[in-house]
Protein backbone atom coordinates (compact mmCIF):
# COMPACT_ATOMS: atom_id res chain seq x y z
CA UNK A 1 0.00 0.00 0.00
CA UNK A 2 1.37 3.41 -0.95
CA UNK A 3 0.97 6.78 0.69
CA UNK A 4 -1.38 8.10 -1.95
CA UNK A 5 -3.72 5.08 -1.55
CA UNK A 6 -4.16 5.72 2.17
CA UNK A 7 -4.51 9.51 2.48
CA UNK A 8 -6.87 9.31 5.46
CA UNK A 9 -4.11 8.03 7.76
CA UNK A 10 -1.71 10.91 7.05
CA UNK A 11 -1.52 13.70 9.64
CA UNK A 12 -0.20 16.28 7.19
CA UNK A 13 -0.94 17.43 3.67
CA UNK A 14 1.65 16.96 0.97
CA UNK A 15 2.49 20.14 -0.98
CA UNK A 16 1.37 18.47 -4.20
CA UNK A 17 -2.02 17.68 -2.66
CA UNK A 18 -2.38 21.23 -1.34
CA UNK A 19 -1.61 22.86 -4.69
CA UNK A 20 -3.73 20.45 -6.71
CA UNK A 21 -6.82 20.85 -4.52
CA UNK A 22 -9.49 23.49 -5.29
CA UNK A 23 -9.14 26.96 -3.75
CA UNK A 24 -10.88 27.06 -0.36
CA UNK A 25 -13.62 29.52 0.46
CA UNK A 26 -12.21 32.82 1.69
CA UNK A 27 -12.81 33.63 5.32
CA UNK A 28 -13.01 37.41 4.87
CA UNK A 29 -14.87 39.42 2.27
CA UNK A 30 -12.75 40.63 -0.63
CA UNK A 31 -13.10 44.32 0.31
CA UNK A 32 -11.32 43.71 3.65
CA UNK A 33 -8.03 42.92 1.97
CA UNK A 34 -8.28 46.01 -0.22
CA UNK A 35 -9.15 48.13 2.82
CA UNK A 36 -6.13 46.88 4.76
CA UNK A 37 -3.84 47.54 1.80
CA UNK A 38 -5.22 51.05 1.37
CA UNK A 39 -4.83 51.73 5.11
CA UNK A 40 -1.19 50.61 5.04
CA UNK A 41 -0.45 52.80 2.03
CA UNK A 42 -2.12 55.76 3.76
CA UNK A 43 -0.08 55.08 6.92
CA UNK A 44 3.16 55.03 4.91
CA UNK A 45 2.28 58.29 3.18
CA UNK A 46 1.51 59.92 6.53
CA UNK A 47 4.76 58.63 8.07
CA UNK A 48 6.83 59.99 5.19
CA UNK A 49 4.99 63.32 5.24
CA UNK A 50 5.58 63.74 8.99
CA UNK A 51 9.24 62.78 8.54
CA UNK A 52 9.66 65.36 5.77
CA UNK A 53 7.97 68.01 7.92
CA UNK A 54 10.21 67.22 10.89
CA UNK A 55 13.32 67.30 8.69
CA UNK A 56 12.49 70.74 7.29
CA UNK A 57 12.17 72.60 10.58
CA UNK A 58 9.10 70.96 12.01
CA UNK A 59 11.11 69.56 14.88
CA UNK A 60 11.76 73.05 16.26
CA UNK A 61 8.05 73.83 15.95
CA UNK A 62 7.21 70.60 17.74
CA UNK A 63 9.69 71.25 20.57
CA UNK A 64 8.41 74.82 20.85
CA UNK A 65 4.89 73.46 21.18
CA UNK A 66 5.99 70.92 23.81
CA UNK A 67 7.74 73.59 25.87
CA UNK A 68 4.78 75.93 25.54
CA UNK A 69 2.35 73.31 26.78
CA UNK A 70 4.67 72.19 29.54
CA UNK A 71 4.84 75.78 30.82
CA UNK A 72 1.19 75.57 31.87
CA UNK A 73 1.81 72.21 33.53
CA UNK A 74 4.83 73.56 35.39
CA UNK A 75 2.77 76.40 36.87
CA UNK A 76 0.46 73.85 38.52
CA UNK A 77 3.30 71.80 40.01
CA UNK A 78 5.09 74.44 42.05
CA UNK A 79 5.37 73.77 45.76
CA UNK A 80 4.14 76.39 48.23
CA UNK A 81 7.67 77.53 49.05
CA UNK A 82 8.42 78.74 45.49
CA UNK A 83 8.05 82.55 45.42
CA UNK A 84 5.89 84.21 42.79
CA UNK A 85 8.86 86.18 41.46
CA UNK A 86 10.72 82.96 40.71
CA UNK A 87 7.63 81.48 39.03
CA UNK A 88 7.40 84.56 36.81
CA UNK A 89 11.13 84.45 36.02
CA UNK A 90 10.87 80.82 34.91
CA UNK A 91 7.81 81.61 32.82
CA UNK A 92 9.59 84.54 31.16
CA UNK A 93 12.68 82.43 30.45
CA UNK A 94 10.50 79.68 28.97
CA UNK A 95 8.74 82.20 26.74
CA UNK A 96 12.12 83.49 25.58
CA UNK A 97 13.33 79.95 24.82
CA UNK A 98 10.22 79.22 22.74
CA UNK A 99 10.55 82.54 20.92
CA UNK A 100 14.25 81.94 20.16
CA UNK A 101 13.56 78.37 19.11
CA UNK A 102 10.88 79.41 16.65
CA UNK A 103 13.18 82.12 15.27
CA UNK A 104 15.89 79.45 14.72
CA UNK A 105 18.21 81.19 17.17
CA UNK A 106 18.33 78.05 19.32
CA UNK A 107 18.61 74.43 18.26
CA UNK A 108 16.77 71.45 19.62
CA UNK A 109 20.07 70.08 20.92
CA UNK A 110 20.58 73.22 23.04
CA UNK A 111 17.10 72.86 24.56
CA UNK A 112 17.38 69.13 25.24
CA UNK A 113 19.08 69.45 28.67
CA UNK A 114 16.15 71.53 29.89
CA UNK A 115 13.63 68.95 28.69
CA UNK A 116 15.54 66.16 30.42
CA UNK A 117 15.81 68.12 33.65
CA UNK A 118 12.13 69.06 33.49
CA UNK A 119 11.20 65.39 33.13
CA UNK A 120 13.30 64.50 36.17
CA UNK A 121 12.00 67.38 38.27
CA UNK A 122 8.33 66.91 37.47
CA UNK A 123 8.31 63.12 37.90
CA UNK A 124 6.88 63.48 41.39
CA UNK A 125 4.35 66.14 40.27
CA UNK A 126 5.91 68.68 42.65
CA UNK A 127 8.60 71.29 41.88
CA UNK A 128 10.37 72.47 45.02
CA UNK A 129 12.19 75.77 45.44
CA UNK A 130 15.60 74.14 44.84
CA UNK A 131 14.34 72.40 41.71
CA UNK A 132 12.80 75.66 40.48
CA UNK A 133 16.12 77.43 41.03
CA UNK A 134 17.86 74.72 39.00
CA UNK A 135 15.34 75.08 36.16
CA UNK A 136 15.70 78.86 36.18
CA UNK A 137 19.51 78.62 36.04
CA UNK A 138 19.34 76.11 33.21
CA UNK A 139 16.92 78.28 31.22
CA UNK A 140 19.10 81.36 31.70
CA UNK A 141 22.09 79.36 30.49
CA UNK A 142 20.23 78.28 27.37
CA UNK A 143 19.14 81.85 26.63
CA UNK A 144 22.70 83.13 27.21
CA UNK A 145 24.01 80.62 24.65
CA UNK A 146 21.59 82.13 22.18
CA UNK A 147 22.82 85.63 23.03
CA UNK A 148 26.46 84.56 22.62
CA UNK A 149 25.62 82.97 19.25
CA UNK A 150 23.91 86.18 18.13
CA UNK A 151 26.95 88.29 19.12
CA UNK A 152 29.31 86.01 17.15
CA UNK A 153 27.08 86.22 14.08
CA UNK A 154 27.01 90.03 14.20
Number of C-alpha atoms within 10 A of each C-alpha: 5 6 9 10 8 9 13 9 8 10 7 8 10 11 9 8 11 10 10 8 9 8 8 6 6 7 6 8 8 9 9 10 11 11 11 11 12 12 12 12 12 11 12 12 12 12 12 11 12 14 13 12 13 14 11 10 12 15 16 22 18 14 19 22 14 13 21 17 11 14 16 11 13 20 14 11 15 20 15 11 10 16 12 11 9 14 18 12 16 23 19 15 21 24 16 16 23 23 15 17 21 19 12 14 16 22 16 16 9 15 21 13 14 21 17 10 15 19 12 12 19 16 10 9 15 15 23 17 17 11 19 22 17 16 21 21 15 18 23 18 15 21 22 12 15 20 15 10 13 12 9 8 7 5
